[in-house]
Amino acid sequence: MTDYDDLLTPLGRLARQAGDAILEVYAADFRVTAKSDSSPVTEADLRAEGIILAGLARLTPEIPVISEEAAAAGSLPELSGSRFWLVDPLDGTKEFVKRNGEFTVNIALVEDGRPVLGVLLAPVLSRLFCGRPGRATQADGTSPAHPIQCRDAPKGGLVVLSSRSHRDPDRFAEFTGRFPVAEVRQSGSSLKFALIATGEADLYPRFGPTCEWDTAAGQAILEAAGGRVTDAEGNRLDYGKPGFANPSFIAWGKVS
């Protein structure tokens, strides 16, 4: 199966199944443990990951999968080809623990170092975002998928997104000072990419550590909606690097 549209429908169902499992844990008492890098992990992360990994194994058994929790446990498949999946089953675990609803399920297909297909679900909001080359869509729990695109930079100033849980205020202020800014809005997880893709915001600079599974799905969706993601020097992000660590990056709408 190589047609992107043929993949998006089952991927959307898979993301929603993972989201349902996350919401079951979210509605109950849950235990938080720390990974080796001190970041939090919950039963929801692991249940969602299990659902997604099993689903991808059925859907595309020939394509290897890199997933955050499996990688943290030292389980990394050999990437012998140019295609692989990147999965973050619950991006924004800190937001999940705080119960603010700003966490996401992320599934992306990488080809030749670029994320070309992305599915991103915000379970509490019931917003499902999908992107493939030339088309990005959004669906909620009551309406079918409809196209989305980045808006033109508003004349009254940009809406800039800031990480809710990971901030570098000095570098953020230095960078955003180059642009006419109407509002700085805090938001959690990869949802920020989707908010730019829908035209609800315009710019998201991130100065601090992230991994490729944090950004791949959001980047695929944002680029399909007419935006772009670059490093701090303006270069496109590469995927499949040893260690899967990202540099600082900027997610752009139609901002020059």
N, C-alpha and C positions, 0 to 999 in steps of 0.2 A: 504494500500500500504506500504510494508515494504522493498522491494528490493531496494537497494541503486541506482542501475543503472536506475531503473524505475523512481526514483525521480530526477535524475540529469538532464535529458533532459527538463522537464517542469521547473525546477529551473533555468536552464540556460536561457530559454525564459523569465522567470519572471525577472531575473536580467537585461536582455537586455531591457525589457520594462521600467523598472525603470531607467536604464541608458539613454534611449531616453528622458524620462521626465526630467531628470537632465540636459541633453544637451540643451533642449529647454530653460530652465532657464539660463543656462550658456551663451547662445548666446545673451541674452538680458540684459537689466539693471535689477538688482535685489536688494532687500532690505535685510540687515543683521540685525537680532535682537539678543539679548543676553538671554540665558537661566539663570536659577537660580544660576548655578555654573559659570556664566560669559562666558561660551563657546558660540561660534556663532551658529546660526541656520538660514537657509534660506528657501524660498519657495521650493527649490529643495529637501531639506531634507524631508519636509512634503509630497510633491507629490510622491516622490519615496517610502516613507514608506507606504502611502496609497495603492499604487499599489501592493507592496509586501504583506502587511497584507491581502488584499482581495484575492490575489492569493493563499496564504498559507491556508486561510480559505476554499477555494474550494478544494485544493489539499489534505490537511490532516486536516479536521475539528476537529479531535479528539486530535490533538497535540497542546498544548498551545504555544504562541509566546511571547517572550520577545524582545521588540524593543526599540532602544535608545530613540527616541523622545517620544514615549508613556510612557516609564519609567520616563523620565524627567518631564512629565506632571502628574505623579503619578498613571499611569494606569499599574498595574502589575497583571497578572492573577495568580491564585493559582496553584502552581506546586505540584500537588498531585502524579504524576507519575515520572518515571525515564527518560522520553523523553520530550524534548522541543526544540523549535527553538530559536535561537539567531540571531537578525537582526540588522545590522547597515546600514541604507539605504544610507548614504553618509558619509563614513569615510574620514576624511581629509577636513572638511569644511573650515579650514584655507587655505588649498591649493586651494580649489574651489574659495574662495574669492580672492586669489592672482592670479587666472587664470593661474596656472602653469601646470594644467592637472593631477596632482598626487593625485587624489582622487578615491575612490572605492565604489562599492556596495558589501555588505557582507551578506550572508545567510548561517547559519550553523545549523546542527542538532546535539544536544547533547543527548547522552545516557549514563546513569549511571555515570554522572560527566565528560564525555570525549566527545570532539567534534569528531564525526565520519564521517560527511559529510559536505563538504564545497563548496560554489560557491563564487567566487570573480571576479568582473568585473571592469576593468579600462576603463570607457566609452570613454574618449578622445583617448586613445590608441587602443580601440576596441580589447582589450585582455581579454579573458574569461578563467579563471582558475577553474578547478573542481577537487575535491579529495574525494575519498572514500577508505576504507581499501584496500591496495594493488595496487591502481592505481590513478595516478594524470595525468591530461591532460591540454593542453592549446589549444585554438582556437583563431584565429583573424577573421577579417571581411571577409577574402578572402579564407581561407583554413580550412579544417575540423580539428576536434580535434585530437591531436597527444600526445603520452605519454611524460611526462617530469620526470626528476629525478635530485636530487642533484648531483653535481659533487664531485669527490674526491678532497680533499684539495690540491690546487696547490702548487707545490714545490717552486714556486717563491714568495709565500706569499699569504695571504688571502685578499679578498675584503670584507671589513667590512662596514655595513650600519649604518648610523646614522639618527636619526629623524631630519627632516628639521625644524620643528616648536617647538619641545619639547626636550630640551637637558640638560644633567647634565655633563658638560665637565670633571670635576675632576674624577667622578666615571667611566665615559667612558674611559678616558685615563688610569686609574689604571687597569681596566679590560682588555682592548685590549693590554696593555703592556705585557701580559702573552703569546701573540701569535705572530708569524711572520706575519706582516701586510704589504701588498704591496700597498694598497689603502684604504682610507676611503671615502665613497661616501654618500652624503646626499640624502635622498629620503623621500617622504611624505606618510602617511597613511599605511594601511595594505599591500600595494603593495610590501613592503619590504619582507614579507613572501614569496610572489610569486617569487620574484627575486632570493631568495635562492633556492626555489623549482625547478627553471629552470636551475640552475647552473650559473646564472649571478653574484651571490655573495655567500658568505660563512657563514656570521655571522652577527647577529643583536642583540646587547644588549640594553635593554630599562630600564633605571633607572628613574622611575617617574610614576605618576598615569595613569592607563588605566582601562577600564572596559572590562568585558568578551565579550561583543559584538564587541569590537575592535579587538579581537584576535582569536575568535573561528573558523571562516571560514579559515583564514590564517593558523592556526595551523593544521586543518584537511587536508588542501592541502599539507602543508610542510611535515607532517608525512607520508602522502600517497606517497610522492616523496622520502622518505628515510631520512628525517631530523627529528628533535625533537624540542620541546619547553619545557623549564624547568624554575623553579624559580632560584633565585641567589644561592640557596643551592643545585641545581641539581634535585629537585623534579618536577614531572609533575604538570602542572597547573590543579587545580580542578575547575569545573564549576557548577553553581547553588548555589553559596555561598550567604548568606544574603548581600544585597547591590550590588552584582555582581561586586565587585572591584577586580582587579588583583594586585598581588605583582609585584615587579620588576621581569623581566624575560629575558631569553636569547633564541633567535631563532637560532638554529644550523643547518648547513648543515652537511657534513661528516667531522666534525672537532672533534678531540679528545683532 
